[in-house]
Amino acid sequence: MLAPWIAFPDIARHSIGWRLGDGADYLDEFHRMLDTLSAQDRCRYETDHPEPGDWIGLYAFLRERPWS
């Protein structure tokens, strides 16, 4: 699954688009996907898909709030 900033490059990090509609649905699925990964696979995913600029801190935020 693509990182949100890759999947929706036109939606800014703090946009309402992440709380409503396609962006919200995608971010929910992204969060669920990350939670299914082993610690090693999640670390690899985060390394392969580093958070750019305004997105820095998303991975930590999601780790602190497990989906399940």
Secondary structure, DSSP 8 states (H G I E B T S, - for coil): ---HHHH-TTS-TTSGGGTSHHHHHHHHHHHHHHHHS-HHHHHHHHHHS---GGGTTHHHHHHHS---
